[in-house]
Amino acid sequence: MITLLLFLLIGYDIYGRHFTPPIVRWKAGSMETVYGHTYRNETVDIDGKNFDHCKFDNVTLRYHGAAPMKFASSDFTGKLFLVTDNDAAAAYAQLTETFRRSGVTFGSPSTMDSNGNITPIFPANQSAP
């Protein structure tokens, strides 16, 4: 009995050390386009939206991490806050800010596919919004 218990505990330990949680990928789909809207002194949910030619003045952008978002030809004035309730998004933001503050030369944010190929989020001919 003790041998069986020991065998199970060792197996669980080995499994736990080598298990990587699955990567969550967004389902392909169309984003809602918001065109020419002005947001002022409010909180805006940004998941799944393409903001095209919008104006943002003293806003809080709330990102749940449930879908991609895009800002095309949009203007930002006043104070801007970005908030999230998504632990992964918050951890990524913390990581990038830590490296920026440390003075490390920090490359462009990138994505990695299941084959390990790295692609910049903003290609060389496109700047961040």
DSSP file (Angstrom, degrees, kcal/mol; ACC not computed):
  #  RESIDUE AA STRUCTURE BP1 BP2  ACC     N-H-->O    O-->H-N    N-H-->O    O-->H-N    TCO  KAPPA ALPHA  PHI   PSI    X-CA   Y-CA   Z-CA
    1    1 A M     >        0   0    0      0, 0.0     4,-2.3     0, 0.0     5,-0.2   0.000 360.0 360.0 360.0 -45.4    0.0    0.0    0.0
    2    2 A I  H  >  +     0   0    0      1,-0.2     4,-2.7     2,-0.2     5,-0.2   0.881 360.0  53.8 -65.1 -37.4    2.8    2.4    0.9
    3    3 A T  H  > S+     0   0    0      2,-0.2     4,-2.4     1,-0.2    -1,-0.2   0.908 109.2  48.2 -63.2 -41.7    4.6    1.5   -2.3
    4    4 A L  H  > S+     0   0    0      2,-0.2     4,-2.4     1,-0.2    -2,-0.2   0.917 112.4  48.4 -64.6 -44.3    1.5    2.3   -4.4
    5    5 A L  H  X S+     0   0    0     -4,-2.3     4,-2.4     2,-0.2    -2,-0.2   0.915 112.3  48.8 -62.1 -44.0    1.0    5.7   -2.6
    6    6 A L  H  X S+     0   0    0     -4,-2.7     4,-2.4     1,-0.2    -2,-0.2   0.907 110.5  51.4 -62.4 -42.5    4.7    6.6   -3.1
    7    7 A F  H  X S+     0   0    0     -4,-2.4     4,-2.3     1,-0.2    -2,-0.2   0.911 110.9  48.2 -61.2 -43.7    4.4    5.6   -6.8
    8    8 A L  H  X S+     0   0    0     -4,-2.4     4,-2.5     2,-0.2    -2,-0.2   0.899 111.4  49.7 -64.5 -41.9    1.3    7.8   -7.2
    9    9 A L  H  X S+     0   0    0     -4,-2.4     4,-2.2     2,-0.2    -2,-0.2   0.905 111.7  47.8 -65.4 -41.5    2.9   10.8   -5.4
   10   10 A I  H  X S+     0   0    0     -4,-2.4     4,-2.5     2,-0.2     5,-0.2   0.918 112.4  49.9 -64.9 -43.0    6.1   10.5   -7.6
   11   11 A G  H  X S+     0   0    0     -4,-2.3     4,-2.5     1,-0.2    -2,-0.2   0.912 111.0  48.9 -60.8 -43.6    4.0   10.3  -10.7
   12   12 A Y  H  X S+     0   0    0     -4,-2.5     4,-2.6     2,-0.2    -1,-0.2   0.899 111.0  50.7 -63.3 -41.2    1.9   13.3   -9.7
   13   13 A D  H  X S+     0   0    0     -4,-2.2     4,-1.7     2,-0.2    -2,-0.2   0.924 111.9  46.1 -63.0 -46.3    5.1   15.3   -9.0
   14   14 A I  H  X S+     0   0    0     -4,-2.5     4,-1.2     1,-0.2    -2,-0.2   0.921 114.0  48.9 -63.9 -43.7    6.7   14.4  -12.4
   15   15 A Y  H >X S+     0   0    0     -4,-2.5     4,-1.0     1,-0.2     3,-0.5   0.922 110.1  51.8 -60.5 -45.0    3.4   15.3  -14.2
   16   16 A G  H 3< S+     0   0    0     -4,-2.6    -1,-0.2     1,-0.2    -2,-0.2   0.828 107.5  52.1 -63.1 -34.2    3.1   18.6  -12.3
   17   17 A R  H 3< S+     0   0    0     -4,-1.7    -1,-0.2     1,-0.2    -2,-0.2   0.776 117.9  36.1 -73.8 -25.9    6.6   19.7  -13.2
   18   18 A H  H << S+     0   0    0     -4,-1.2     2,-0.5    -3,-0.5    -2,-0.2   0.407  89.0 107.5-110.8   1.1    6.1   19.1  -17.0
   19   19 A F     <  -     0   0    0     -4,-1.0    -4,-0.0    -3,-0.2     0, 0.0  -0.696  46.7-168.7 -85.3 127.3    2.6   20.1  -17.5
   20   20 A T        -     0   0    0     -2,-0.5     3,-0.1     3,-0.0    -2,-0.0  -0.967  26.8-117.6-113.2 126.5    2.1   23.4  -19.3
   21   21 A P        -     0   0    0      0, 0.0     2,-0.0     0, 0.0     0, 0.0  -0.274  40.5 -96.6 -59.4 148.3   -1.4   24.9  -19.3
   22   22 A P        -     0   0    0      0, 0.0     2,-0.4     0, 0.0     0, 0.0  -0.333  36.5-113.5 -66.0 148.4   -2.9   25.1  -22.8
   23   23 A I        -     0   0    0     -3,-0.1     2,-0.6     1,-0.0    -3,-0.0  -0.701  26.8-133.0 -82.7 129.9   -2.7   28.5  -24.6
   24   24 A V        -     0   0    0     -2,-0.4     2,-0.4     0, 0.0    -1,-0.0  -0.745  23.9-167.5 -86.8 123.0   -6.0   30.1  -25.0
   25   25 A R        -     0   0    0     -2,-0.6     2,-0.1     3,-0.0     3,-0.0  -0.882  22.3-115.4-110.6 142.7   -6.5   31.4  -28.6
   26   26 A W        -     0   0    0     -2,-0.4     2,-0.3     1,-0.1    41,-0.1  -0.469  32.3-111.9 -72.4 146.4   -9.3   33.7  -29.6
   27   27 A K        -     0   0    0     -2,-0.1     2,-0.1     1,-0.1    -1,-0.1  -0.585  37.7-104.8 -75.8 140.4  -11.8   32.4  -32.1
   28   28 A A        +     0   0    0     -2,-0.3     2,-0.3    -3,-0.0    -1,-0.1  -0.405  63.9 130.1 -64.9 139.5  -11.7   34.1  -35.5
   29   29 A G        -     0   0    0     -2,-0.1     2,-0.2    -3,-0.0    19,-0.0  -0.971  56.9 -78.4-177.0 169.8  -14.5   36.5  -36.0
   30   30 A S        -     0   0    0     -2,-0.3     2,-0.3     1,-0.0     0, 0.0  -0.580  39.4-131.5 -86.4 147.4  -15.3   40.0  -37.1
   31   31 A M        -     0   0    0     -2,-0.2     2,-0.5    18,-0.0    18,-0.2  -0.665  25.3-107.5 -92.5 151.6  -14.8   42.9  -34.8
   32   32 A E  E     -a   49   0A   0     16,-2.6    18,-3.1    -2,-0.3     2,-0.5  -0.669  35.0-138.8 -74.8 126.5  -17.5   45.5  -34.2
   33   33 A T  E     -a   50   0A   0     -2,-0.5     2,-0.6    16,-0.2    18,-0.2  -0.789  15.7-168.2 -92.6 127.9  -16.4   48.7  -36.0
   34   34 A V  E     -a   51   0A   0     16,-2.7    18,-2.9    -2,-0.5     2,-0.5  -0.971  13.9-164.3-113.2 116.3  -17.0   52.0  -34.1
   35   35 A Y  E     -a   52   0A   0     -2,-0.6    18,-0.2    16,-0.2    19,-0.1  -0.892  57.2 -16.4-113.3 127.5  -16.5   54.9  -36.5
   36   36 A G  S    S+     0   0    0     16,-2.6     2,-0.2    -2,-0.5    18,-0.2   0.652  83.7 151.3  68.0  19.0  -16.0   58.6  -35.6
   37   37 A H        -     0   0    0     15,-0.3    18,-2.4    -3,-0.1     2,-0.5  -0.592  36.8-142.6 -85.6 145.0  -17.3   58.4  -32.0
   38   38 A T  E     -c   55   0B   0     -2,-0.2     2,-0.5    16,-0.2    18,-0.2  -0.933  12.4-166.5-107.9 126.9  -16.1   60.7  -29.3
   39   39 A Y  E     +c   56   0B   0     16,-3.3    18,-2.7    -2,-0.5     2,-0.4  -0.949  10.9 176.9-111.7 129.3  -15.6   59.4  -25.8
   40   40 A R  E     -c   57   0B   0     -2,-0.5    18,-0.2    16,-0.2    19,-0.1  -0.987  61.4 -15.5-139.7 127.2  -15.1   61.9  -23.0
   41   41 A N  S    S+     0   0    0     16,-2.3     2,-0.3    -2,-0.4    18,-0.2   0.898 106.3 105.1  52.5  49.4  -14.7   61.3  -19.3
   42   42 A E  S    S-     0   0    0     16,-0.3    18,-2.2    15,-0.2     2,-0.5  -0.930  73.7-103.8-148.5 171.2  -16.0   57.8  -19.4
   43   43 A T  E     -d   60   0B   0     -2,-0.3     2,-0.5    16,-0.2    18,-0.2  -0.892  34.2-162.4-102.3 131.1  -15.0   54.1  -19.2
   44   44 A V  E     -d   61   0B   0     16,-3.0    18,-3.0    -2,-0.5     2,-0.4  -0.959  14.2-140.6-120.4 122.2  -14.9   52.3  -22.6
   45   45 A D  E     -d   62   0B   0     -2,-0.5    18,-0.2    16,-0.2    16,-0.1  -0.695  20.9-177.2 -77.2 128.4  -14.9   48.5  -23.0
   46   46 A I    >   +     0   0    0     16,-2.3     3,-1.6    -2,-0.4    24,-0.2   0.542  34.1 122.8-109.6  -8.5  -12.6   47.8  -25.9
   47   47 A D  T 3  S+     0   0    0     15,-0.5    22,-0.2     1,-0.3     3,-0.1  -0.315  86.1   2.6 -59.1 131.3  -12.8   44.0  -26.3
   48   48 A G  T 3  S+     0   0    0     20,-1.8   -16,-2.6     1,-0.2     2,-0.4   0.682 104.4 121.8  72.4  18.9  -13.8   42.9  -29.9
   49   49 A K  E <   -a   32   0A   0     -3,-1.6    21,-2.2    19,-0.3     2,-0.6  -0.920  51.6-154.1-123.0 144.4  -13.9   46.5  -31.2
   50   50 A N  E     -ab  33  70A   0    -18,-3.1   -16,-2.7    -2,-0.4     2,-0.8  -0.939  17.0-158.0-110.1 104.8  -12.2   48.3  -34.1
   51   51 A F  E     -ab  34  71A   0     19,-3.1    21,-3.3    -2,-0.6     2,-0.5  -0.769  13.6-174.2 -88.8 111.4  -12.2   52.0  -33.2
   52   52 A D  E     -ab  35  72A   0    -18,-2.9   -16,-2.6    -2,-0.8   -15,-0.3  -0.935  66.2 -16.4-115.2 120.0  -11.8   53.9  -36.4
   53   53 A H  S    S+     0   0    0     19,-2.9     2,-0.2    -2,-0.5    21,-0.2   0.857  95.6 151.1  56.6  39.1  -11.3   57.7  -36.4
   54   54 A C        -     0   0    0     18,-0.4    21,-2.4   -18,-0.2     2,-0.4  -0.616  39.9-136.2 -97.0 160.3  -12.6   57.9  -32.8
   55   55 A K  E     -ce  38  75B   0    -18,-2.4   -16,-3.3    -2,-0.2     2,-0.5  -0.962  13.8-167.8-119.4 135.1  -11.6   60.5  -30.2
   56   56 A F  E     +ce  39  76B   0     19,-2.7    21,-2.9    -2,-0.4     2,-0.5  -0.979   7.9 176.9-125.7 118.2  -10.8   59.7  -26.6
   57   57 A D  E    S-ce  40  77B   0    -18,-2.7   -16,-2.3    -2,-0.5   -15,-0.2  -0.972  71.0 -19.7-127.5 117.7  -10.5   62.5  -24.1
   58   58 A N  E    S+     0   0B   0     19,-2.0   -16,-0.3    -2,-0.5     2,-0.3   0.961  97.4 153.7  52.3  59.9   -9.9   61.7  -20.4
   59   59 A V  E     - e   0  80B   0     20,-1.0    22,-2.2    18,-0.3     2,-0.5  -0.778  47.1-137.1-119.3 160.8  -11.0   58.1  -20.7
   60   60 A T  E     -de  43  81B   0    -18,-2.2   -16,-3.0    -2,-0.3     2,-0.6  -0.983  19.5-151.8-112.3 121.3  -10.4   54.7  -19.0
   61   61 A L  E     -de  44  82B   0     20,-3.5    22,-2.7    -2,-0.5     2,-0.6  -0.849  10.1-156.4 -94.8 121.5  -10.1   51.9  -21.5
   62   62 A R  E     -de  45  83B   0    -18,-3.0   -16,-2.3    -2,-0.6     2,-0.5  -0.878   9.3-172.1-105.3 121.7  -11.2   48.6  -20.0
   63   63 A Y  E     - e   0  84B   0     20,-3.0    22,-0.7    -2,-0.6    23,-0.5  -0.953  14.6-179.9-117.7 117.9   -9.8   45.4  -21.5
   64   64 A H        -     0   0    0     -2,-0.5    -1,-0.1    20,-0.2    25,-0.1   0.594  43.0-124.7 -88.9 -13.1  -11.2   42.0  -20.3
   65   65 A G  S    S+     0   0    0      2,-0.2    -2,-0.1    21,-0.1    19,-0.0   0.688  77.1 119.9  78.0  18.5   -8.9   40.1  -22.6
   66   66 A A  S    S+     0   0    0      1,-0.2    -3,-0.0     2,-0.0    -1,-0.0   0.647  78.4   2.7 -90.8 -16.4  -11.8   38.3  -24.3
   67   67 A A  S    S-     0   0    0    -41,-0.1    -2,-0.2   -18,-0.0    -1,-0.2  -0.983  82.5 -89.4-162.1 159.5  -11.2   39.4  -27.8
   68   68 A P        -     0   0    0      0, 0.0   -20,-1.8     0, 0.0   -19,-0.3  -0.240  38.7-160.2 -70.0 166.9   -8.7   41.5  -29.9
   69   69 A M        -     0   0    0    -21,-0.2     2,-0.3   -22,-0.2   -19,-0.2  -0.940   4.5-159.7-142.4 164.3   -9.1   45.2  -30.3
   70   70 A K  E     -b   50   0A   0    -21,-2.2   -19,-3.1    -2,-0.3     2,-0.5  -0.997   9.8-159.5-149.3 144.5   -7.9   47.8  -32.8
   71   71 A F  E     -b   51   0A   0     -2,-0.3     2,-0.5   -21,-0.2   -19,-0.2  -0.976  17.0-177.0-123.7 114.8   -7.4   51.6  -32.9
   72   72 A A  E     -b   52   0A   0    -21,-3.3   -19,-2.9    -2,-0.5   -18,-0.4  -0.958  68.9 -21.6-117.4 123.1   -7.2   53.1  -36.4
   73   73 A S  S    S+     0   0    0     -2,-0.5     2,-0.3   -21,-0.2    -1,-0.2   0.855  94.8 151.1  50.9  41.9   -6.6   56.8  -36.9
   74   74 A S        -     0   0    0    -21,-0.2     2,-0.4   -23,-0.1   -19,-0.2  -0.739  38.4-136.0-104.2 153.8   -7.9   57.6  -33.5
   75   75 A D  E     -e   55   0B   0    -21,-2.4   -19,-2.7    -2,-0.3     2,-0.4  -0.887  11.5-162.7-113.4 140.3   -6.9   60.5  -31.3
   76   76 A F  E     +e   56   0B   0     -2,-0.4     2,-0.3   -21,-0.2   -19,-0.2  -0.985  16.2 166.0-123.7 125.8   -6.1   60.4  -27.6
   77   77 A T  E     +e   57   0B   0    -21,-2.9   -19,-2.0    -2,-0.4   -18,-0.3  -0.914  46.1  11.4-133.8 162.6   -6.1   63.6  -25.4
   78   78 A G  E    S-     0   0B   0     -2,-0.3     2,-0.3   -21,-0.2   -22,-0.0  -0.331 111.6 -14.3  71.1-154.8   -6.1   64.3  -21.7
   79   79 A K  E     -     0   0B   0     -2,-0.0   -20,-1.0   -19,-0.0     2,-0.4  -0.615  61.8-164.2 -85.5 142.1   -5.5   61.4  -19.2
   80   80 A L  E     -e   59   0B   0     -2,-0.3     2,-0.4   -22,-0.2   -20,-0.2  -0.994   4.8-173.1-128.6 127.4   -5.7   57.9  -20.4
   81   81 A F  E     -e   60   0B   0    -22,-2.2   -20,-3.5    -2,-0.4     2,-0.5  -0.957   8.3-159.3-118.5 139.2   -6.0   54.9  -18.1
   82   82 A L  E     +e   61   0B   0     -2,-0.4     2,-0.3   -22,-0.2   -20,-0.2  -0.979  19.0 176.0-117.5 120.1   -5.9   51.3  -19.2
   83   83 A V  E     -e   62   0B   0    -22,-2.7   -20,-3.0    -2,-0.5     2,-0.3  -0.893   6.5-177.3-124.5 153.8   -7.4   48.8  -16.8
   84   84 A T  E     -e   63   0B   0     -2,-0.3   -20,-0.2   -22,-0.2   -22,-0.0  -0.992  28.8-161.2-146.7 152.5   -8.0   45.0  -17.0
   85   85 A D        +     0   0    0    -22,-0.7     2,-0.6    -2,-0.3   -21,-0.1   0.154  69.4 104.9-111.7  13.4   -9.6   42.3  -14.9
   86   86 A N     >  -     0   0    0    -23,-0.5     4,-2.4     1,-0.1     5,-0.2  -0.862  61.4-153.9 -99.2 117.4   -7.6   39.6  -16.9
   87   87 A D  H  > S+     0   0    0     -2,-0.6     4,-2.4     1,-0.2     5,-0.2   0.866  94.0  50.9 -59.7 -39.4   -4.7   38.2  -14.9
   88   88 A A  H  > S+     0   0    0      2,-0.2     4,-2.2     1,-0.2    -1,-0.2   0.919 111.8  46.7 -67.0 -42.9   -2.7   37.3  -18.1
   89   89 A A  H  > S+     0   0    0      2,-0.2     4,-2.3     1,-0.2    -2,-0.2   0.901 113.4  49.5 -64.7 -40.6   -3.0   40.8  -19.6
   90   90 A A  H  X S+     0   0    0     -4,-2.4     4,-2.3     2,-0.2    -2,-0.2   0.902 110.7  49.7 -65.1 -41.3   -2.1   42.4  -16.2
   91   91 A A  H  X S+     0   0    0     -4,-2.4     4,-2.5    -5,-0.2    -2,-0.2   0.898 110.7  49.9 -65.6 -40.1    1.0   40.2  -15.9
   92   92 A Y  H  X S+     0   0    0     -4,-2.2     4,-2.6     2,-0.2     5,-0.2   0.917 111.1  49.1 -64.1 -43.2    2.1   41.0  -19.4
   93   93 A A  H  X S+     0   0    0     -4,-2.3     4,-2.3     1,-0.2    -2,-0.2   0.911 112.0  49.1 -62.2 -41.9    1.7   44.7  -18.8
   94   94 A Q  H  X S+     0   0    0     -4,-2.3     4,-2.3     2,-0.2    -2,-0.2   0.908 111.3  50.1 -63.5 -42.3    3.6   44.4  -15.5
   95   95 A L  H  X S+     0   0    0     -4,-2.5     4,-2.0     2,-0.2    -2,-0.2   0.932 111.9  46.1 -63.3 -47.6    6.4   42.5  -17.3
   96   96 A T  H  X S+     0   0    0     -4,-2.6     4,-2.3     1,-0.2    -1,-0.2   0.903 113.6  49.3 -64.6 -40.1    6.8   45.0  -20.1
   97   97 A E  H  X S+     0   0    0     -4,-2.3     4,-2.5    -5,-0.2    -1,-0.2   0.886 108.1  54.5 -66.4 -37.8    6.8   47.9  -17.7
   98   98 A T  H  X S+     0   0    0     -4,-2.3     4,-1.2     1,-0.2    -2,-0.2   0.928 111.5  44.4 -60.3 -45.8    9.4   46.2  -15.5
   99   99 A F  H  X>S+     0   0    0     -4,-2.0     5,-1.2     2,-0.2     4,-0.5   0.903 112.3  51.5 -67.8 -40.8   11.7   45.8  -18.5
  100  100 A R  H ><5S+     0   0    0     -4,-2.3     3,-1.1     1,-0.2    -2,-0.2   0.927 111.3  47.6 -61.4 -44.3   11.1   49.4  -19.7
  101  101 A R  H 3<5S+     0   0    0     -4,-2.5    -1,-0.2     1,-0.2    -2,-0.2   0.756 103.7  62.7 -68.8 -24.0   11.9   50.9  -16.3
  102  102 A S  H 3<5S-     0   0    0     -4,-1.2    -1,-0.2    -5,-0.2    -2,-0.2   0.598 110.8-117.9 -79.1  -9.4   15.1   48.8  -15.9
  103  103 A G  T <<5 +     0   0    0     -3,-1.1    -3,-0.1    -4,-0.5     2,-0.1   0.508  62.1 149.9  86.1   4.1   16.7   50.4  -19.0
  104  104 A V      < -     0   0    0     -5,-1.2     2,-0.6     1,-0.1    -1,-0.3  -0.464  59.6-106.4 -68.8 140.0   16.9   47.2  -20.9
  105  105 A T        -     0   0    0     -2,-0.1     2,-0.5    -3,-0.1    -1,-0.1  -0.588  45.0-158.9 -67.5 117.3   16.6   47.7  -24.7
  106  106 A F        -     0   0    0     -2,-0.6    -1,-0.0    -6,-0.1   -10,-0.0  -0.892   2.2-146.3-111.7 122.7   13.2   46.3  -25.2
  107  107 A G        -     0   0    0     -2,-0.5     3,-0.1     1,-0.2    -1,-0.0  -0.052  39.2 -67.1 -76.2-178.1   12.0   45.1  -28.6
  108  108 A S        -     0   0    0      1,-0.1    -1,-0.2    14,-0.1     0, 0.0  -0.426  59.1 -96.9 -69.5 141.4    8.6   45.3  -30.1
  109  109 A P        -     0   0    0      0, 0.0    12,-3.0     0, 0.0    13,-0.6  -0.360  55.2-175.7 -56.2 139.9    5.8   43.3  -28.5
  110  110 A S  E     -F  120   0C   0     10,-0.3     2,-0.3    11,-0.1     8,-0.0  -0.869  23.3-131.4-137.3 165.9    5.4   40.1  -30.5
  111  111 A T  E     -F  119   0C   0      8,-2.9     8,-2.6    -2,-0.3     2,-0.4  -0.849  13.9-148.9-115.2 157.7    3.3   36.9  -30.7
  112  112 A M  E     -F  118   0C   0     -2,-0.3     6,-0.2     6,-0.2     2,-0.0  -0.994  11.4-147.9-128.2 128.1    4.5   33.3  -30.9
  113  113 A D    >   -     0   0    0      4,-2.1     3,-2.0    -2,-0.4     0, 0.0  -0.232  39.4 -88.5 -85.1-179.4    2.6   30.6  -32.7
  114  114 A S  T 3  S+     0   0    0      1,-0.3    -1,-0.1     2,-0.1    -2,-0.0   0.658 127.3  55.7 -66.3 -15.3    2.4   27.0  -31.9
  115  115 A N  T 3  S-     0   0    0      2,-0.1    -1,-0.3     0, 0.0    -3,-0.0   0.400 120.3-105.9 -94.9   1.2    5.5   26.3  -34.0
  116  116 A G    <   +     0   0    0     -3,-2.0     2,-0.3     1,-0.3    -2,-0.1   0.548  68.7 149.8  87.3   7.3    7.6   28.8  -32.1
  117  117 A N        -     0   0    0      1,-0.0    -4,-2.1     2,-0.0     2,-0.5  -0.609  37.0-144.6 -77.1 131.4    7.6   31.4  -34.9
  118  118 A I  E     -F  112   0C   0     -2,-0.3    -6,-0.2    -6,-0.2    -1,-0.0  -0.842  18.5-178.5-102.4 130.0    7.8   35.0  -33.5
  119  119 A T  E     -F  111   0C   0     -8,-2.6    -8,-2.9    -2,-0.5    -2,-0.0  -0.992  29.0-119.6-128.0 125.2    5.9   37.8  -35.3
  120  120 A P  E     -F  110   0C   0      0, 0.0   -10,-0.3     0, 0.0     4,-0.0  -0.351  14.5-137.8 -60.0 140.8    6.0   41.4  -34.2
  121  121 A I  S    S+     0   0    0    -12,-3.0   -11,-0.1     1,-0.3   -13,-0.0   0.887 101.3  40.7 -66.1 -37.9    2.5   42.7  -33.3
  122  122 A F  S    S-     0   0    0    -13,-0.6    -1,-0.3     6,-0.0     6,-0.1  -0.924  94.4-137.4-111.2 105.3    3.4   45.9  -35.1
  123  123 A P    >   -     0   0    0      0, 0.0     3,-2.4     0, 0.0    -2,-0.0  -0.102  31.2 -97.8 -56.6 162.2    5.3   45.1  -38.4
  124  124 A A  T 3  S+     0   0    0      1,-0.3    -2,-0.0    -4,-0.0     0, 0.0   0.775 124.4  49.7 -55.6 -31.0    8.3   47.3  -39.2
  125  125 A N  T 3  S+     0   0    0      2,-0.0     2,-0.4     1,-0.0    -1,-0.3   0.338 105.4  67.0 -92.7   8.5    6.2   49.4  -41.6
  126  126 A Q    <   -     0   0    0     -3,-2.4     2,-0.2    -4,-0.0    -1,-0.0  -0.995  70.0-150.0-131.5 129.9    3.4   50.0  -39.1
  127  127 A S        -     0   0    0     -2,-0.4    -2,-0.0     1,-0.1    -3,-0.0  -0.568  33.4 -89.7 -94.5 161.9    3.7   52.0  -35.9
  128  128 A A              0   0    0     -2,-0.2    -1,-0.1     1,-0.1    -6,-0.0  -0.349 360.0 360.0 -63.6 148.9    1.8   51.5  -32.7
  129  129 A P              0   0    0      0, 0.0    -1,-0.1     0, 0.0   -55,-0.1   0.516 360.0 360.0 -65.9 360.0   -1.5   53.4  -32.6
